Amino acid sequence: MTAVPRFAALDAPARWRTVDFISDLHLKAEEPDTFEAWASYLRHVPADAVFILGDLFEAWVGDDCAVPGSFEHRCAQVLHAASTTAELFFMHGNRDFLLGPDFLAHCGMRELADPTVLGFEGRRYLLTHGDLLCTDDLDYQRFRQQVRTEDWQRAFLARPLAERQAAARQMRAQSEQHQAAQGVYADVDAELARSWLVAASATTLIHGHTHRPGDHVLGQDASGQRLVRRVLSDWHVTADEQRAQVLRLSADGLQRLAPEPRA
């Protein structure tokens, strides 16, 4: 079994009453309805903090892509405005792992290590994007190990922007071909997820990545407490589909919600 990683820790301040979790929005200019649903949600978010657990963008090739007039710049404006009313946290996903400190600072977001244990109202919640737990996808795990190195990222970011954008399109096409060949997307290793929870002294794992929203019981810990894996929804909003869930945490527990439609 894959080794259990080191867990970062974040304790929610006493003033927080509500925390929202979202992931896998895969924002891109070609899906304006998804962008508008996300922007509307952030304009009216009632939560004290919003945790974006990876893949906010369909692709990210460097912070220099967010030039004025670009789609990425429009997203930055939405995030910056939201940061004035709620605390924003961002965890890198498999699509936007190159999103850097300059963009985070410009948007008023704080980086969140993967994985992180969140302490809230006396309970511990383990947060991760989820890709590290999909150990059956060996090709992806090898790719992830390669592109997360400083040498690879330094070399990639040194290339011209247009070249990086073309490379991202090519990698995305290869990923789609790989997924189509597999037939079934790799899912989380349940036993590994359980071992993470036990090691983190947490009872609830919250993650995205798999695009399979749902709740899964992973047995009990040594004290008899139930261990649960809660999978976040991806976002895809069109005339025919309204896939856009928020997982909201309060003193009453976790609740799945769809953002209220607003003008």
LINTARA-V455858 format. One record per residue. N is the residue number from 1. RES is the residue in one small letter. PHI is phi as a letter, one per 20 degrees, with the letter a starting at -180 (NA if undefined). BURIAL is 1 if it has 24 or more other ideal C-beta (glycine too) atoms within 12 Angstrom, else 0. Layout:
# LINTARA-V455858
N&RES&PHI&BURIAL ; N&RES&PHI&BURIAL
This chain:
# LINTARA-V455858
1&m&NA&0 ; 2&t&g&0 ; 3&a&f&0 ; 4&v&f&0 ; 5&p&f&0 ; 6&r&e&0 ; 7&f&d&1 ; 8&a&f&0 ; 9&a&c&0 ; 10&l&b&1 ; 11&d&e&0 ; 12&a&f&1 ; 13&p&f&0 ; 14&a&f&0 ; 15&r&f&0 ; 16&w&f&1 ; 17&r&d&0 ; 18&t&b&1 ; 19&v&c&1 ; 20&d&d&1 ; 21&f&c&1 ; 22&i&c&1 ; 23&s&a&1 ; 24&d&l&1 ; 25&l&f&1 ; 26&h&l&1 ; 27&l&f&1 ; 28&k&b&1 ; 29&a&f&0 ; 30&e&f&0 ; 31&e&c&1 ; 32&p&f&0 ; 33&d&f&1 ; 34&t&f&1 ; 35&f&g&1 ; 36&e&f&1 ; 37&a&f&1 ; 38&w&f&1 ; 39&a&f&1 ; 40&s&f&1 ; 41&y&g&1 ; 42&l&f&1 ; 43&r&f&0 ; 44&h&c&0 ; 45&v&f&1 ; 46&p&e&0 ; 47&a&f&1 ; 48&d&f&1 ; 49&a&b&1 ; 50&v&c&1 ; 51&f&d&1 ; 52&i&e&1 ; 53&l&e&1 ; 54&g&n&1 ; 55&d&l&1 ; 56&l&f&1 ; 57&f&d&1 ; 58&e&f&1 ; 59&a&b&1 ; 60&w&b&1 ; 61&v&d&1 ; 62&g&p&1 ; 63&d&f&1 ; 64&d&f&1 ; 65&c&f&1 ; 66&a&e&1 ; 67&v&e&0 ; 68&p&g&0 ; 69&g&n&0 ; 70&s&e&0 ; 71&f&f&1 ; 72&e&f&1 ; 73&h&f&0 ; 74&r&f&1 ; 75&c&f&1 ; 76&a&f&1 ; 77&q&f&1 ; 78&v&f&1 ; 79&l&f&1 ; 80&h&f&1 ; 81&a&f&0 ; 82&a&f&1 ; 83&s&f&1 ; 84&t&e&0 ; 85&t&d&0 ; 86&a&b&1 ; 87&e&e&1 ; 88&l&d&1 ; 89&f&c&1 ; 90&f&c&1 ; 91&m&d&1 ; 92&h&f&1 ; 93&g&d&1 ; 94&n&e&1 ; 95&r&d&1 ; 96&d&c&1 ; 97&f&f&1 ; 98&l&e&1 ; 99&l&f&1 ; 100&g&d&1 ; 101&p&f&0 ; 102&d&f&0 ; 103&f&f&1 ; 104&l&g&1 ; 105&a&f&0 ; 106&h&f&0 ; 107&c&e&1 ; 108&g&m&1 ; 109&m&d&1 ; 110&r&d&1 ; 111&e&f&1 ; 112&l&d&1 ; 113&a&f&1 ; 114&d&d&1 ; 115&p&e&1 ; 116&t&c&1 ; 117&v&e&1 ; 118&l&e&1 ; 119&g&e&1 ; 120&f&b&1 ; 121&e&l&0 ; 122&g&n&0 ; 123&r&c&1 ; 124&r&d&1 ; 125&y&d&1 ; 126&l&e&1 ; 127&l&d&1 ; 128&t&b&1 ; 129&h&f&1 ; 130&g&p&1 ; 131&d&f&1 ; 132&l&f&1 ; 133&l&e&1 ; 134&c&e&1 ; 135&t&f&1 ; 136&d&f&0 ; 137&d&e&1 ; 138&l&f&0 ; 139&d&f&0 ; 140&y&f&1 ; 141&q&f&0 ; 142&r&f&0 ; 143&f&f&0 ; 144&r&f&1 ; 145&q&f&0 ; 146&q&f&0 ; 147&v&f&1 ; 148&r&e&0 ; 149&t&f&0 ; 150&e&f&0 ; 151&d&f&0 ; 152&w&f&0 ; 153&q&f&0 ; 154&r&f&0 ; 155&a&f&0 ; 156&f&f&1 ; 157&l&f&1 ; 158&a&f&0 ; 159&r&f&0 ; 160&p&g&0 ; 161&l&g&0 ; 162&a&f&0 ; 163&e&f&0 ; 164&r&f&1 ; 165&q&f&1 ; 166&a&f&0 ; 167&a&f&1 ; 168&a&f&1 ; 169&r&f&0 ; 170&q&f&0 ; 171&m&f&1 ; 172&r&f&1 ; 173&a&f&0 ; 174&q&f&0 ; 175&s&f&1 ; 176&e&f&0 ; 177&q&f&0 ; 178&h&f&0 ; 179&q&f&0 ; 180&a&f&0 ; 181&a&f&0 ; 182&q&f&0 ; 183&g&n&0 ; 184&v&c&0 ; 185&y&f&0 ; 186&a&f&1 ; 187&d&d&1 ; 188&v&f&1 ; 189&d&f&1 ; 190&a&f&1 ; 191&e&f&0 ; 192&l&f&1 ; 193&a&g&1 ; 194&r&f&1 ; 195&s&f&1 ; 196&w&f&1 ; 197&l&f&1 ; 198&v&f&1 ; 199&a&f&1 ; 200&a&e&1 ; 201&s&l&0 ; 202&a&d&1 ; 203&t&d&1 ; 204&t&c&1 ; 205&l&d&1 ; 206&i&d&1 ; 207&h&b&1 ; 208&g&d&1 ; 209&h&m&1 ; 210&t&e&1 ; 211&h&l&1 ; 212&r&c&1 ; 213&p&g&1 ; 214&g&r&0 ; 215&d&d&0 ; 216&h&c&1 ; 217&v&e&0 ; 218&l&d&1 ; 219&g&n&0 ; 220&q&c&0 ; 221&d&e&0 ; 222&a&f&0 ; 223&s&e&0 ; 224&g&n&0 ; 225&q&f&0 ; 226&r&f&0 ; 227&l&d&1 ; 228&v&c&1 ; 229&r&d&1 ; 230&r&d&1 ; 231&v&e&1 ; 232&l&f&1 ; 233&s&e&1 ; 234&d&e&1 ; 235&w&d&1 ; 236&h&b&1 ; 237&v&d&1 ; 238&t&c&0 ; 239&a&f&0 ; 240&d&d&0 ; 241&e&c&0 ; 242&q&c&0 ; 243&r&e&1 ; 244&a&a&1 ; 245&q&e&1 ; 246&v&d&1 ; 247&l&d&1 ; 248&r&d&1 ; 249&l&d&1 ; 250&s&b&0 ; 251&a&f&0 ; 252&d&e&0 ; 253&g&o&0 ; 254&l&d&1 ; 255&q&b&0 ; 256&r&e&0 ; 257&l&c&1 ; 258&a&d&0 ; 259&p&g&1 ; 260&e&f&0 ; 261&p&f&0 ; 262&r&c&0 ; 263&a&f&0
